[in-house]
Amino acid sequence: MYFTSNTVAFVDGEFVAAEQASVGVYAQSLHYGYAVFEGLRAYHTPGGTRIFKPQEHFERFHYSCQAIGLPLNYSVAELTEISYRLLEINGLSDAYIRPLAYAATPNMTLKCAAAGNLLVAVWDWGKYLGDQSLRLTISPYERPNPKAVPIEAKVAGHYANSIIASSEAKGRGFDEALLLDMHGYVAEGPGANFFFERDGELFTPPAGSILRGITRNTIIDLAREAGIRVTEKFFRPEELRGATGAFMTGTAAEVVGVASVDDIVFEKPFSQTLGAGLARLYTALVTGQTVAAGAEATE
């Protein structure tokens, strides 16, 4: 349940009851997916509630709006303040935060909006893909061509591709999809980045057809700080054969292990991989905890 009768959201400068928030049926964003969103997490830490990397998230929020010509009249500092206030009002500490910039003005044309609207919602949300290692399948649907859309922007309309791919994979009995780019290289999941491990080294797709997630970038930094080599390269699904392990990353998913991709089963259970060690480091980082002895990012 995302909201109750007591939930408060932020809508265009006001804190309002979430169940009373609305948008007109002629709103441009409703018809064309012309909107931008972000996903942030707040964690309960020894120093109180802390949103993880709000600067990075809200800077990307601004970039995404600029990429599609959608006005956003709130600074990074203002968006951060609104988010903390909303968490306080709703009595949440460990929570997911969803800012959405959209065009509510009635407009059936394909012109960029002259004015933008802002919604910020918060809710208690566990790990999006759960805690169990995932069975992935290569999707018959590709990631959008980066020459067709600004692929590094979190545009709502882009996620129709994600919904279709994820639903198709689950309809065939898998946990999630893994999409390729237009050249047949592994790109990412519908809402998470992908890593695999071989010979003590991590590999992940580079910029191109992926959204370089903030969690992805954090994991790369943590790995390199731990002395783990990380290589960004293009690779095809068959190159996953013989890999030790794999995992996916994202703000909603955090870090989740991957057991297999179609008939490719990874050699080690996730708990014995570098990914599991990095997951522990990530949890310690976002919650402000100290990593327990023996929980470092090593095999």
N, C-alpha and C positions, 0 to 999 in steps of 0.2 A: 504494500500500500504506500503510494508516494505522498499522500496527504490525507489529513482527517479534517473534521470540522474546526479543529483548533490550529491548523497549520497556517502560518503566515508566509507570504511571498512578497518580493519587491517588484512592483510594476510601475514603470515610468515615474519614479520619484516618490512613490508612496509604499508603505508597508500595508498590505491588504490581506484579507482572508483568502487563502488560495482557492477555495471552492467558489469564490465570487469573481475571480479573475476571468476575463473573457476576451475574445477577439472577434471582430465582425466577419461574416461569411464572405465578404468581398476583399478581405485583406490579401495583398499581393503575395506575402510569404506563404499563406495557406495554399494558394493555387500553384505556385511555382517552386516551392522549396527555397525561396530566396531569403535565407536566414543564415546566421552564424551562431555556433555554440561553442562552449568550452566545458570541460569536466575537471573539477578539482576535488581533492579530498582534504578534509580536516581530521586531525588526530588528537586524541587526548595524550598529552605529554606531561612530564614532571613539572613543566613550567606553565601548564594550562593548555587550552585549546590552541592548536597551531595549524594553519593552512599550509600545505606543502607547496612551496615554490609559487606563490601567487603572482610574483613579478613576471616570471616566465610565462605562466598561463595567460595572464591578462595582456601581456605584450603580444602574444600570439592571437588573442581575441581581437586586438586592434588591427593587427596585420590582416587577419581574415576579413574583417569588415572593409578595410581599404582595398583588398584584392577584388571584391565584388561591388565596390562603390556603395556600400551601405553605411549611412552616417551613424556614428557612435559618439555621443556627447558626454562621456564619462571617462575620467582619467584612470590610470592603473591604480593610483592611490584611492580614488573614490570607489572603484569597484571592490578593492580589497576591504575597505571600511564597511561597505554595504554587506559584504559576505560575512564578516565577523559579527556585525550587528544582527543579521538574519539568524545566524547560528545561536546567538544569545537569546533572541526572542523566542525561538523554537525549542530552547533547552537542549540543544544538540552539541556534542563534542566530537565524537567519531561520526563523520557524516560525509555525504557526497554533495557537491555544490554544482548547480547547472545554471550558468548564465546563458541567456539567449538574446541575441540582437535580431530584430525582425522588423518588417514593414507592415504596420497595421492599417495604413491608409488604404481605402478602397481604390484599387488600381488593377485593371485587367490588361495593361500594356506591358511590354517587355523592357521598359526604361528603368534605369536605376532609381531607387527611391529618393525623394527630396528630403525625407525625414525618417529617422529610425526610432524604434521603440526598444525598451529593455525589460526583460524579465530575469529575475534571479530566484531560483528555487533551491531548497535544501531538503534532504531526506536521509534517513538511516538506510544504508545499502551495503550489504555484504559484498564479497568479491564477485564480480560480474560473471566470471566463468567457473566459480566454485574453487574447491581446494584439491580436487582429484585430477590426476594427469589426464590430458585430453587425447581423444582419438580424432585426428584431423583427416580431412580428405581434400584433394586438389579440386578446386571448384571449376566447373565449366565456364564460369563467368570471370572475366579479367578485371583488373583494376582499371579505372578510367585512364585514358591517354593523357599524360601531363601537358600535351600541347592543345588539349581540348578544354581543360579546366585548370584553375590554379590548385594543383594537387596538395600543396602544403597548407592550404587554408581549410579550416574545419567548417565547411559549408554544409548546411543541413541537407540540401538536395543531393550531395555526393553519397549520402548514406542510404539512398534507395538501392544502390549497388550492393551495399553491405547487407541490408535486410534480405535482398533476393538471394545472395550467395549463402548467407547463414541459414536461411529457411530451407534452401535446396539441400544443403549438407545434412541438416538434422532430419529432413524427410527421408534420407537414405540411411539413417541410423547412426550418423557420426555426431560428435559433440560440437564440432565447429568446422568451418571452411578455412582453406588456405588458398589465397588467390595468387595467380601469376600476373606478370605484366604482359604487354602486347608482344613482347619478344620471347615469351615462354620462360622467363626467369621468375623465381619465387619473389613475391612482393611482401605481402602481409596478410593477416587475418582481417575479417570484417571490421574489427574494432581494436586490434592489438598488433604490435610488432612481433617479429619472429627471430629467434636465435637458435643456432645449433652448435654443438660442441664436438670437436674431434682432436685427439692427441693433446689435450690440455689447452686448446685454443678455441675461442669463440668466433663464430661467423654470423654476420647479419647483413641483409640487403642494404645497399647504400641509397642515397637520395636518388630520386628518379620517379618511381611510381608509388612511393610510400609517403605516409605522413611521419616525419621524424618525431616520434612521440617524446614527451618530456620524461616519461618513465624510462623509455628506451635510452635516452641520453644519460640519464642518471645511472642506469645499470652499466653502461659503457664506462662512465667515470669511475664507478666503484670497482669494476673489474680491473681497470688499468692501475688504480691505486693499490690493488691487491697483487699486482704483478702478473695479471692474466692478459695475454695478448688478445686483442679484439681486432678482427679484420672485417672491414665493410667491403663486400664484393658481390657481384652478380653470380648467381648459381642456379642450376636447374634442379628439379625435384630428384632426379636420379643421383645427384651428388650427395643426397642425404643418406644413401646406403652406407652402412659401416660407421655412421656417426654414433658417438657415445650417448648423447642426449640432446634434448631440445626444450625450449620454453617460449612463452609468449609474455609480453609486457604491455601494460596500459594503465592509465589512472584508475579506471573502473575495475580492471582485472588484476591490477598490481603485478605480481609475478606468479605464473602458473605453469606447471610442468606439462610437457607433451610426451605421450607414450608412443605414438605412432603417427605416420602419415600414409594413409592407405595401407599397402602391404609392407611398408618399411617400419619395422619395430626397432626402436632405439635400444642399444646394448645394455644400458644401466637403468634401474629405476631412478626416478627423478631425485629421490632423497640422497642418492650417491653421486650426484653430478655437481659440476661447478655452479650450475643454475640454482640449485638448492642453497648453496652457500651464499650466493649473491642475493637470493631472496631473503635470507636471514639478515644480511647486511642492510638491505633496503628497509626491512621492517624496523630495524634498530635506528636507522637514519630518520625515518618519518615519524617515529614515535618518541625520539629523543632518548632511547634506551642504550645501554651498553651491551655489546655483543658478548654472549656467554663464552667462556673458555671452550675451545674446540668447535665453535660455530663459525669460524672464519671461512672465507670463500675458497676452500681447497677441497680436492677430491678426498 
